[in-house]
Amino acid sequence: MEEATAAYQGQLTADVARYLLGRGIEKQEADTYRLGVVSDPYPGHSKYRGMLAIPYLDKHGQALSIRFRCLEEHKCRDFWHGKYNTIEGEQARCFNIGAIFRAGDELHVTEGEFDAVILNKIGLPAVAFPGSDNFKSRHRRMLAGFSRIWVWGDPDDAGAKFTNKISRALRQAKGLRLRDGDVTDTYMAGGEQALLDILREGKPNQ
């Protein structure tokens, strides 16, 4: 997995770099999270050709797994894949586990990998679980030592399910109210301050 991640990272194109920039992810973040493109697929990865490669790294920055995002503007199911794709048989993982080791008393949790990248960019240590179904009991143990877990669920039914599941699993978890899209949408519309304002709103009564 490490070899494939290094190869895909080296295949990042200018077009995909612009796509990432349109989501607030600059070269520094792309390099830090080792984002790449599947231009020359490794064995078993042919169906991910052309997709964005999002590696799940260990605390040392080595790849444990890769998730793939389709970049085409089409109905993905018509082409027998999803918008996001996980390698068959791969276990549910936490994105950016290094944040757990770098954080202080508080940690932030998002639904999407890009959302976690944005929060880390503005100084809020964050991990991601891609949907409530990917938050498992073992992840509860990983997060149990923090005094506060801030949950940035998307403002939709799936986001409410995500926030509720984590809040039930961890008594120190508290959901934050996103109104105008997910973390990335909010950042692109209002910058860092828009996200800090949402966090501030959640803090008065802790």
N, C-alpha and C positions, 0 to 999 in steps of 0.2 A: 504493500500500500504506500509506503514511503517513496519508493521508486516512481510509482505512477503519479503521486502528488507532485514530486519535483518536476517530472516531465510536463504535466499539465500546467504547472505554474509558469514554466518557460514558454508555453504556447499561448499565453494571454495576448489577445490581439488588441489593436488600437480601438476597434469598434466596441469590444467588450469593456475596455477601460472606460470608454465614454458612457456606456450603459451603466457601469458601476458609479461613475461620477454623478450621473443623473439621480442616483439614490444616496448621495452623500458620502460615497466610499472613494476616497482618493488613493493615490499610489501607495502612500504609507500604510494605509489599512489593508489594501490588497496584498501588499508584501507581508505584512504582519500575520495575516490570516491565510496566507499562501493560496489565494484564489487563482484559478486557472481555467483553461478551456481544453476540452477533449478534441483536439484537432487530429491527433494520431493515437487512436485508442489502444490501450493495453489489452491483452487477451481477456475476453469476457466483458469488455466495456464497449463493444461495437455499437450497441443500441443507445449509448450516451454520446455518440459523435456529435460535435458541435455544441454540446451543452456546457454550461458553467460548472466547474468542479469546486465544491465547497468542502474542504477537508475538515474532519473532526480531529483536532490535535490533542496530544497529551500535554502535561504541564511543561514539558521540555520543548514543545513545538514539533514533535514527531507525529506523523499521520497514523491514526488508528483506523479511520474509515473515511469514505468520501460520499457525499450526497451530491446529486446532480440536478441542476435547474435548467429546464428547457428555455431557450431564449427566443424561440420563434413566436410570431404573432398568429397562432392558429389554435384550433381546438385540439388540445394534446391527446385526448382520448381517441380522436379519429386516427391518430398515428400510433396507437397502442402504447402510449406512455402517459405519465402524469406530468403536471407542471413541475413537481419535485419528484425525484426518483431515488430510491435507496437500493443498494446492492442486495439481491435476494439472499435471505438467510441472515442478514446483518442484524445484530441486536440494537435495541433502542439506546441511543447514547445522548449524553449532554454535550452541547456545543460550547467550546471555549472553557473547558474545565480549569485552565490555568487561572482564570479569574477567581476561582474559589481559593486558591493559594495566595493570590495577591490582595484580596479584599481585606478590609478591616472587620468591623462588627456587622456591617450591612452588605447585602448582596441584592442584585436586581435580576429578575427572571423575565424573559420574553418568549413569545411564540416562534419568532423567526430569527434565523441566523443574522440577517442583515440588521435587524433591530438591535440585537446584542452588540454588533459591531459599532453601531451608532452610539449607543449608551457608553460603551468603553471609550469611544473617541472623545466624548465630552467629560470623561473622568468618573463615570459611574460604572464600577465593575459589574459585569453582567454575563450571564450564561443564557442559553436558549434550549428549549425543548420544542421540537416542531409539532405542536398539537398536544392536547391533553392525553391522548392515547400513548404518547411516548414518554410521559412522566410515570416512572415505575417506583415501586416501594424502595428499591435500592437507592434511588435518587433522593428520596426523603432522608436517608441516613447521611448522604453526602452534604446536605444543606442544613442539617440539624444544629450545627454549632453556631449559627449566626443569630444575633439578637433581633434582627429584623430582615425579612425577605420582602422586597417590593416586587409585586407582580404586575407586569405591563401587558395585560390581555387586550387583544384587539376589540374594538367596539362593535361586536356582533355576537351572535349566539355561540359560535365556536369559542370566541374569546371569553365569554362569560363562563362557559364550561371549563375552560383552561384555568381561569382565575379561581373558580370555586373548588376545583379539584386540588389545586396546590394549597389553597387556604384551609381546606379541611385536613389536609395531610400534615401541615405545619402550622402550629398555633401562632408562630411569630410572623406568618405571612400576611400581607395586606395588599389588596388590589388597589390600583390607581386608575383614575377615570380618564381614559383617552376618549376624545370626542370627535376629532376630525381625521379619522384614519388611524393607522398603526403608528408605531414609534417613528419609522422612517418617513411616513407621510407628514407627521407632525413636525419633524426636524426640517424637512424640505420646505414646509410652509412658513415656519416661524423661527427656525434656527435653534440653537442650544437653549436659549431663554425660554422658549415655549415648553420644552421638556422639563426644565428646572422649575417652571411655574406649576406644572402638574404635580411634580414631586412635592413642592412646597404645600400645595393644597392638601395633600395626603398626610402631612406631618403634624398639623396642630394638635390632634389628640393621640397621635401615634397609634 
